[in-house]
Amino acid sequence: MIAAGCAPEPSAPATTGLAGVWTADNAHLFSFSKFKLTLVQEANGIVSGGWSAHGDGGAGGCATGVPCDAFGNLIGVNTVSKVDLELLGAGSFEGVLMGPTRLRGSFTAPAGYDTITFIKVGQ
């Protein structure tokens, strides 16, 4: 006898929500530090909002060699298998929700990629 189970497709919208404010205060990746994501999630898993970070200069709207408070919009999707976010002007994030307040994955920028963990700090 073979048992068959039904699980959602990996690309189906996740039942978990990402709405809220997420930070990675201790991360310093490429030319960015003190990351902050403000996320809104629709029922179909589409995620939108904004990002901000301290920029060392040369990315995220900062002039080359001039530190500034970088920011921009973001768009993405929260699916059963993973979270994909495009931080417009900075790079992209691909990861998983490790619990209701912990989002871990990789941040990819033109200079390369590295791991990052975001912690939910508010609604």
N, C-alpha and C positions, 0 to 999 in steps of 0.2 A: 504494500500500500504506500503510495506517495502522497505526502502532505504538501499542499500548495498554499502559500501565504500571499496575501496582497499587501504590498507596501507602496507608499506613494512613489511616484517617479522622482529621481534625484533632482530634476529640473522644475518640479512643482513648487509653488510658493510655500514657504515654511509657515508653520502654525505659530512660531515664536515671533515676537515683535522686537524691532530694534529702536523704536522711537525713543528719543531722549538725548541727553548730552553725554558724550563719551570722551575721555581724555587719556593721553599717554604722556604724562608730565615728565617722566624720566627718560624718554626716548630721544636720541639725537641721531637722526638718520640723514646722511648726505648733508644738505644745507638747511634742514628743518629740525626744530625742537619744540617742546611744549605743544604737541598736537591736541586739537580739540575738534570733535565732530558733533554737529547738531543735526540729528536725523529725524525724518518723518517717514512713516511707512504706510503705504496703502494696503488694502486687503489682498490685492493680487501679488504682493511681495515687492513691488517697486519701491525703492528707497530714494529719497531726495533730501536736500538740505544744504548745509554749508560746512566748510572746514576752515580752520585757522591754525596758524603755527608761527613761531618765531623763525624768521628766515635769516640765514647768515649772509645772504646776498646772492643774486644771480638766478633765482628761481621763485616761483609763486608771486610774481609781480614785483619782487625786489630788484633794484638795479644791481648790476655786477659789482661785487665788493662792498655793497651798502646794506647793512642789516636793516630789517624792517619787520613789521607785523604783516605777514603774508596771509592771504585768505582767498577763498573762491567758492564756487558752487560744487556740489557733488551729485552724482546720479548712480544708481546701482540696483541690485536685486538681492533679496534674501530668499534663498531656495532651501529645500530639504537638505541638499548636500553641502552647500557653502554660501558664503556671503561675498559678493563682488561689488566693490565701490570704485568709481572713477572720481578721483579728486582733481577736478579740472584745473590745470595749470601747475599741478604738483606731481602727480603720479597715480598709482592705483593700489588698491588693497584687495587681497584675496585671502579669506580665512574662514573660521568657523566660530559659532557662538559656543563658548565652553561652559556656559552657565548663564543665569539671567543677568549677570553684571560683568561678564568677562568675554571679550572678543579678541581672538588671537589669530595671527596669520602673517602674511608677508606684504611689505610695502615695496612697490617697484617704482623706481624713478629712472630718468634717462641715464643716471650714473651707475645703476645697478639695483640690487634688492637686498632686503634684510628683514628679520623678524620684528614684529611689533605686537604689543598687547595693549588694548584699550580697556579701560574700566568705566562702567556706567556711573556717573556722578549725579545725575538728576534727570528730571522729566523735561 
